Amino acid sequence: MLMVTTDSIVGKEIVEVKGLVKGSTVQSKHIGKDIGASLKTIVGGELTGYNEMLVEARQIALGRMMDDAKKLGANAIVGVRLMSSAVMAGAAEMVAYGTAVVVR
């Protein structure tokens, strides 16, 4: 499954638009990682626990979006976008969306 952020795919022709596809997840870190992150804010630096959480959330959201596109019979997704938001302390929602298409 091709996934691009552009509205077209170089060298491919969009022959059919299947429609909007999306995938989402809400991920959280356990209390130990949350305490470690709180301490890290004192000295500065990357919050690796939260970074890992967001990487995993992106993979899940993109996978669910891809599954949604496959159900529609698409072989590509154009205009892919990612959006995240905090839903509570230590938890984030990740949403992936785009337009499912058939290309050749």
Phi and psi restraints in degrees (value plus and minus 20) as a CYANA .aco file:
   2 LEU   PHI     -99.5   -59.5
   2 LEU   PSI     114.5   154.5
   3 MET   PHI    -151.7  -111.7
   3 MET   PSI     103.8   143.8
   4 VAL   PHI    -155.4  -115.4
   4 VAL   PSI     135.8   175.8
   5 THR   PHI    -107.1   -67.1
   5 THR   PSI     -31.9     8.1
   6 THR   PHI    -103.0   -63.0
   6 THR   PSI     148.1   188.1
   7 ASP   PHI    -106.1   -66.1
   7 ASP   PSI     -24.7    15.3
   8 SER   PHI    -167.3  -127.3
   8 SER   PSI     148.7   188.7
   9 ILE   PHI    -141.3  -101.3
   9 ILE   PSI      98.9   138.9
  10 VAL   PHI     -77.2   -37.2
  10 VAL   PSI     110.2   150.2
  11 GLY   PHI      64.8   104.8
  11 GLY   PSI     -21.6    18.4
  12 LYS   PHI    -142.3  -102.3
  12 LYS   PSI     130.0   170.0
  13 GLU   PHI    -131.4   -91.4
  13 GLU   PSI     107.6   147.6
  14 ILE   PHI     -97.7   -57.7
  14 ILE   PSI      96.4   136.4
  15 VAL   PHI    -122.5   -82.5
  15 VAL   PSI     -35.8     4.2
  16 GLU   PHI    -178.2  -138.2
  16 GLU   PSI     118.2   158.2
  17 VAL   PHI    -123.2   -83.2
  17 VAL   PSI     103.3   143.3
  18 LYS   PHI    -111.9   -71.9
  18 LYS   PSI     -48.3    -8.3
  19 GLY   PHI     106.8   146.8
  19 GLY   PSI    -196.2  -156.2
  20 LEU   PHI     -87.5   -47.5
  20 LEU   PSI     114.5   154.5
  21 VAL   PHI    -147.8  -107.8
  21 VAL   PSI     132.0   172.0
  22 LYS   PHI    -172.7  -132.7
  22 LYS   PSI     140.5   180.5
  23 GLY   PHI    -170.8  -130.8
  23 GLY   PSI     125.9   165.9
  24 SER   PHI    -169.0  -129.0
  24 SER   PSI     143.0   183.0
  25 THR   PHI    -176.9  -136.9
  25 THR   PSI     135.8   175.8
  26 VAL   PHI    -140.1  -100.1
  26 VAL   PSI     103.1   143.1
  27 GLN   PHI    -139.0   -99.0
  27 GLN   PSI     129.1   169.1
  28 SER   PHI    -157.9  -117.9
  28 SER   PSI     140.7   180.7
  29 LYS   PHI    -125.3   -85.3
  29 LYS   PSI     130.3   170.3
  30 HIS   PHI     -93.0   -53.0
  30 HIS   PSI     145.8   185.8
  31 ILE   PHI     -79.6   -39.6
  31 ILE   PSI     -54.4   -14.4
  32 GLY   PHI     -81.2   -41.2
  32 GLY   PSI     -64.8   -24.8
  33 LYS   PHI     -86.5   -46.5
  33 LYS   PSI     -55.9   -15.9
  34 ASP   PHI     -86.3   -46.3
  34 ASP   PSI     -60.3   -20.3
  35 ILE   PHI     -85.8   -45.8
  35 ILE   PSI     -62.8   -22.8
  36 GLY   PHI     -80.0   -40.0
  36 GLY   PSI     -60.0   -20.0
  37 ALA   PHI     -86.5   -46.5
  37 ALA   PSI     -58.7   -18.7
  38 SER   PHI     -81.6   -41.6
  38 SER   PSI     -62.5   -22.5
  39 LEU   PHI     -86.8   -46.8
  39 LEU   PSI     -55.8   -15.8
  40 LYS   PHI     -84.4   -44.4
  40 LYS   PSI     -50.1   -10.1
  41 THR   PHI     -85.9   -45.9
  41 THR   PSI     -39.8     0.2
  42 ILE   PHI     -92.0   -52.0
  42 ILE   PSI     -62.9   -22.9
  43 VAL   PHI    -119.4   -79.4
  43 VAL   PSI     -34.0     6.0
  44 GLY   PHI      67.9   107.9
  44 GLY   PSI     146.8   186.8
  45 GLY   PHI      99.1   139.1
  45 GLY   PSI     158.0   198.0
  46 GLU   PHI     -93.4   -53.4
  46 GLU   PSI     117.0   157.0
  47 LEU   PHI    -111.2   -71.2
  47 LEU   PSI      64.3   104.3
  48 THR   PHI     -82.0   -42.0
  48 THR   PSI     -54.6   -14.6
  49 GLY   PHI     -81.0   -41.0
  49 GLY   PSI     -62.8   -22.8
  50 TYR   PHI     -93.1   -53.1
  50 TYR   PSI     -55.0   -15.0
  51 ASN   PHI     -81.7   -41.7
  51 ASN   PSI     -65.7   -25.7
  52 GLU   PHI     -80.2   -40.2
  52 GLU   PSI     -60.6   -20.6
  53 MET   PHI     -80.3   -40.3
  53 MET   PSI     -63.9   -23.9
  54 LEU   PHI     -91.4   -51.4
  54 LEU   PSI     -56.3   -16.3
  55 VAL   PHI     -81.0   -41.0
  55 VAL   PSI     -66.5   -26.5
  56 GLU   PHI     -82.8   -42.8
  56 GLU   PSI     -62.1   -22.1
  57 ALA   PHI     -82.8   -42.8
  57 ALA   PSI     -61.2   -21.2
  58 ARG   PHI     -81.4   -41.4
  58 ARG   PSI     -65.0   -25.0
  59 GLN   PHI     -81.5   -41.5
  59 GLN   PSI     -63.0   -23.0
  60 ILE   PHI     -84.9   -44.9
  60 ILE   PSI     -67.4   -27.4
  61 ALA   PHI     -82.4   -42.4
  61 ALA   PSI     -63.5   -23.5
  62 LEU   PHI     -85.4   -45.4
  62 LEU   PSI     -59.2   -19.2
  63 GLY   PHI     -83.2   -43.2
  63 GLY   PSI     -62.1   -22.1
  64 ARG   PHI     -87.7   -47.7
  64 ARG   PSI     -56.9   -16.9
  65 MET   PHI     -84.0   -44.0
  65 MET   PSI     -62.3   -22.3
  66 MET   PHI     -82.4   -42.4
  66 MET   PSI     -62.3   -22.3
  67 ASP   PHI     -80.4   -40.4
  67 ASP   PSI     -60.6   -20.6
  68 ASP   PHI     -80.9   -40.9
  68 ASP   PSI     -63.0   -23.0
  69 ALA   PHI     -86.9   -46.9
  69 ALA   PSI     -60.4   -20.4
  70 LYS   PHI     -81.6   -41.6
  70 LYS   PSI     -58.6   -18.6
  71 LYS   PHI     -81.5   -41.5
  71 LYS   PSI     -49.3    -9.3
  72 LEU   PHI    -105.7   -65.7
  72 LEU   PSI     -26.1    13.9
  73 GLY   PHI      66.2   106.2
  73 GLY   PSI      -1.0    39.0
  74 ALA   PHI    -105.1   -65.1
  74 ALA   PSI     137.2   177.2
  75 ASN   PHI    -141.5  -101.5
  75 ASN   PSI     -12.9    27.1
  76 ALA   PHI    -178.5  -138.5
  76 ALA   PSI     140.1   180.1
  77 ILE   PHI    -151.9  -111.9
  77 ILE   PSI     105.6   145.6
  78 VAL   PHI    -130.4   -90.4
  78 VAL   PSI     141.2   181.2
  79 GLY   PHI      45.2    85.2
  79 GLY   PSI      14.2    54.2
  80 VAL   PHI     -86.1   -46.1
  80 VAL   PSI     113.2   153.2
  81 ARG   PHI    -153.5  -113.5
  81 ARG   PSI     130.7   170.7
  82 LEU   PHI    -142.4  -102.4
  82 LEU   PSI     122.8   162.8
  83 MET   PHI    -160.0  -120.0
  83 MET   PSI     119.5   159.5
  84 SER   PHI    -152.2  -112.2
  84 SER   PSI     135.5   175.5
  85 SER   PHI    -174.8  -134.8
  85 SER   PSI     130.7   170.7
  86 ALA   PHI    -100.9   -60.9
  86 ALA   PSI     109.0   149.0
  87 VAL   PHI    -122.6   -82.6
  87 VAL   PSI     -40.5    -0.5
  88 MET   PHI    -189.8  -149.8
  88 MET   PSI     151.9   191.9
  89 ALA   PHI     -79.1   -39.1
  89 ALA   PSI     103.4   143.4
  90 GLY   PHI      62.7   102.7
  90 GLY   PSI     -13.5    26.5
  91 ALA   PHI    -154.9  -114.9
  91 ALA   PSI     121.5   161.5
  92 ALA   PHI    -155.1  -115.1
  92 ALA   PSI     124.7   164.7
  93 GLU   PHI    -117.9   -77.9
  93 GLU   PSI     117.8   157.8
  94 MET   PHI    -142.1  -102.1
  94 MET   PSI     109.3   149.3
  95 VAL   PHI    -143.6  -103.6
  95 VAL   PSI     112.1   152.1
  96 ALA   PHI    -136.3   -96.3
  96 ALA   PSI     116.8   156.8
  97 TYR   PHI    -168.6  -128.6
  97 TYR   PSI     138.0   178.0
  98 GLY   PHI    -194.4  -154.4
  98 GLY   PSI    -189.0  -149.0
  99 THR   PHI    -132.9   -92.9
  99 THR   PSI     100.9   140.9
 100 ALA   PHI     -97.4   -57.4
 100 ALA   PSI     112.8   152.8
 101 VAL   PHI    -159.0  -119.0
 101 VAL   PSI     145.2   185.2
 102 VAL   PHI    -130.1   -90.1
 102 VAL   PSI     106.8   146.8
 103 VAL   PHI    -140.6  -100.6
 103 VAL   PSI     136.7   176.7
